[in-house]
Amino acid sequence: MGFKTPLEVRGTSDDFIPFYKSLAPNSKLYKSITDTINLLKYEPTRGDHVEHNKIPEYYIKKFKVKTLFRIELIDYWRLLYSIHSFDDVGIGILLLEALDHKKYNKRFGYS
C-alpha cells in the first residue's frame, strides 16, 4: 500500500524521541532511522507485521497499540512502530522504539 501524500510520522515522547535525539546526526544508525522514516511516510506497511498474540504487553499497556510493525535497521537494530490515528491529522505512523538485537530479544521474551 503506497501513499501519494506522506503520512504524519511521530515518535513517542519518552522512548523514541529522546533516543533519536541522542544519536549523532552523522552516525550510521541515525541515517538508517531517518531513511526508514522517510520510507514509512509513503509505505507504512513496509515493515514486518507482528502477530497480535506476539505483541509484547509493554506496547499494549503503554501505547495501547493494536497493530505492531518491525523493520530492520543497520547493524541488527530494529525500529518498532504502529499505524496510528492522530486526532489532528488522521492516520499516521507512531514510532515506538529503536532497539538493538539484545534489547529486542529481551522485549519480545526471546532471551
LUMKOL-741375 format. One record per residue (C-alpha): x, y negated, z; residue number from 1. Coordinates in nm, 2 decimals. Layout:
BEGIN
<r X="X" Y="Y" Z="Z" num="NUM"/>
...
***
This chain:
BEGIN
<r X="0.00" Y="0.00" Z="0.00" num="1"/>
<r X="0.16" Y="-0.32" Z="-0.11" num="2"/>
<r X="0.05" Y="-0.68" Z="-0.05" num="3"/>
<r X="0.10" Y="-0.98" Z="-0.28" num="4"/>
<r X="0.09" Y="-1.22" Z="0.02" num="5"/>
<r X="0.32" Y="-1.15" Z="0.30" num="6"/>
<r X="0.18" Y="-1.03" Z="0.63" num="7"/>
<r X="0.25" Y="-1.21" Z="0.95" num="8"/>
<r X="0.53" Y="-1.03" Z="1.15" num="9"/>
<r X="0.56" Y="-1.09" Z="1.52" num="10"/>
<r X="0.78" Y="-0.94" Z="1.79" num="11"/>
<r X="0.69" Y="-0.85" Z="2.14" num="12"/>
<r X="0.80" Y="-1.13" Z="2.37" num="13"/>
<r X="0.96" Y="-0.91" Z="2.64" num="14"/>
<r X="1.10" Y="-0.63" Z="2.44" num="15"/>
<r X="1.17" Y="-0.71" Z="2.07" num="16"/>
<r X="1.23" Y="-1.08" Z="2.06" num="17"/>
<r X="1.50" Y="-1.10" Z="2.34" num="18"/>
<r X="1.68" Y="-0.81" Z="2.19" num="19"/>
<r X="1.67" Y="-0.95" Z="1.83" num="20"/>
<r X="1.79" Y="-1.29" Z="1.95" num="21"/>
<r X="2.08" Y="-1.14" Z="2.14" num="22"/>
<r X="2.23" Y="-1.00" Z="1.82" num="23"/>
<r X="2.50" Y="-1.18" Z="1.63" num="24"/>
<r X="2.34" Y="-1.31" Z="1.31" num="25"/>
<r X="2.63" Y="-1.17" Z="1.11" num="26"/>
<r X="2.61" Y="-0.82" Z="1.27" num="27"/>
<r X="2.51" Y="-0.52" Z="1.06" num="28"/>
<r X="2.22" Y="-0.44" Z="1.29" num="29"/>
<r X="2.08" Y="-0.79" Z="1.27" num="30"/>
<r X="2.09" Y="-0.78" Z="0.89" num="31"/>
<r X="1.93" Y="-0.44" Z="0.89" num="32"/>
<r X="1.65" Y="-0.55" Z="1.11" num="33"/>
<r X="1.60" Y="-0.87" Z="0.91" num="34"/>
<r X="1.59" Y="-0.69" Z="0.58" num="35"/>
<r X="1.34" Y="-0.44" Z="0.72" num="36"/>
<r X="1.12" Y="-0.72" Z="0.85" num="37"/>
<r X="1.11" Y="-0.87" Z="0.50" num="38"/>
<r X="1.02" Y="-0.53" Z="0.35" num="39"/>
<r X="0.75" Y="-0.47" Z="0.60" num="40"/>
<r X="0.58" Y="-0.80" Z="0.52" num="41"/>
<r X="0.48" Y="-0.65" Z="0.19" num="42"/>
<r X="0.49" Y="-0.28" Z="0.26" num="43"/>
<r X="0.36" Y="-0.23" Z="0.62" num="44"/>
<r X="0.32" Y="0.15" Z="0.59" num="45"/>
<r X="0.68" Y="0.19" Z="0.46" num="46"/>
<r X="0.79" Y="0.35" Z="0.79" num="47"/>
<r X="0.70" Y="0.69" Z="0.91" num="48"/>
<r X="0.36" Y="0.72" Z="1.08" num="49"/>
<r X="0.39" Y="0.87" Z="1.43" num="50"/>
<r X="0.10" Y="1.11" Z="1.50" num="51"/>
<r X="-0.13" Y="0.97" Z="1.76" num="52"/>
<r X="-0.06" Y="1.25" Z="2.01" num="53"/>
<r X="0.31" Y="1.18" Z="1.99" num="54"/>
<r X="0.29" Y="0.81" Z="2.06" num="55"/>
<r X="0.47" Y="0.75" Z="2.39" num="56"/>
<r X="0.24" Y="0.64" Z="2.68" num="57"/>
<r X="0.47" Y="0.34" Z="2.72" num="58"/>
<r X="0.34" Y="0.19" Z="2.39" num="59"/>
<r X="-0.02" Y="0.28" Z="2.46" num="60"/>
<r X="-0.02" Y="0.13" Z="2.81" num="61"/>
<r X="0.19" Y="-0.17" Z="2.75" num="62"/>
<r X="0.08" Y="-0.28" Z="2.40" num="63"/>
<r X="-0.25" Y="-0.10" Z="2.36" num="64"/>
<r X="-0.13" Y="0.05" Z="2.03" num="65"/>
<r X="-0.35" Y="0.29" Z="1.84" num="66"/>
<r X="-0.10" Y="0.33" Z="1.55" num="67"/>
<r X="0.27" Y="0.35" Z="1.56" num="68"/>
<r X="0.53" Y="0.35" Z="1.28" num="69"/>
<r X="0.90" Y="0.42" Z="1.29" num="70"/>
<r X="1.15" Y="0.30" Z="1.03" num="71"/>
<r X="1.52" Y="0.39" Z="1.03" num="72"/>
<r X="1.78" Y="0.11" Z="1.05" num="73"/>
<r X="2.16" Y="0.12" Z="1.02" num="74"/>
<r X="2.37" Y="0.35" Z="1.24" num="75"/>
<r X="2.08" Y="0.56" Z="1.37" num="76"/>
<r X="1.88" Y="0.27" Z="1.51" num="77"/>
<r X="1.51" Y="0.27" Z="1.47" num="78"/>
<r X="1.25" Y="0.00" Z="1.46" num="79"/>
<r X="0.91" Y="0.08" Z="1.61" num="80"/>
<r X="0.61" Y="-0.13" Z="1.51" num="81"/>
<r X="0.23" Y="-0.12" Z="1.48" num="82"/>
<r X="-0.01" Y="-0.27" Z="1.23" num="83"/>
<r X="-0.20" Y="-0.51" Z="1.45" num="84"/>
<r X="-0.49" Y="-0.75" Z="1.44" num="85"/>
<r X="-0.40" Y="-1.10" Z="1.54" num="86"/>
<r X="-0.68" Y="-1.34" Z="1.64" num="87"/>
<r X="-0.54" Y="-1.63" Z="1.45" num="88"/>
<r X="-0.43" Y="-1.46" Z="1.12" num="89"/>
<r X="-0.59" Y="-1.12" Z="1.10" num="90"/>
<r X="-0.39" Y="-0.81" Z="1.01" num="91"/>
<r X="-0.01" Y="-0.82" Z="1.06" num="92"/>
<r X="0.29" Y="-0.64" Z="1.20" num="93"/>
<r X="0.38" Y="-0.62" Z="1.57" num="94"/>
<r X="0.74" Y="-0.53" Z="1.62" num="95"/>
<r X="0.77" Y="-0.34" Z="1.95" num="96"/>
<r X="1.13" Y="-0.23" Z="1.99" num="97"/>
<r X="1.46" Y="-0.15" Z="1.82" num="98"/>
<r X="1.62" Y="0.15" Z="1.98" num="99"/>
<r X="1.95" Y="0.33" Z="1.93" num="100"/>
<r X="1.94" Y="0.71" Z="1.89" num="101"/>
<r X="1.98" Y="0.78" Z="2.26" num="102"/>
<r X="1.71" Y="0.54" Z="2.38" num="103"/>
<r X="1.48" Y="0.66" Z="2.11" num="104"/>
<r X="1.52" Y="1.02" Z="2.22" num="105"/>
<r X="1.45" Y="0.92" Z="2.58" num="106"/>
<r X="1.15" Y="0.71" Z="2.49" num="107"/>
<r X="0.99" Y="1.00" Z="2.29" num="108"/>
<r X="1.09" Y="1.26" Z="2.55" num="109"/>
<r X="1.34" Y="1.45" Z="2.33" num="110"/>
<r X="1.62" Y="1.44" Z="2.59" num="111"/>
***
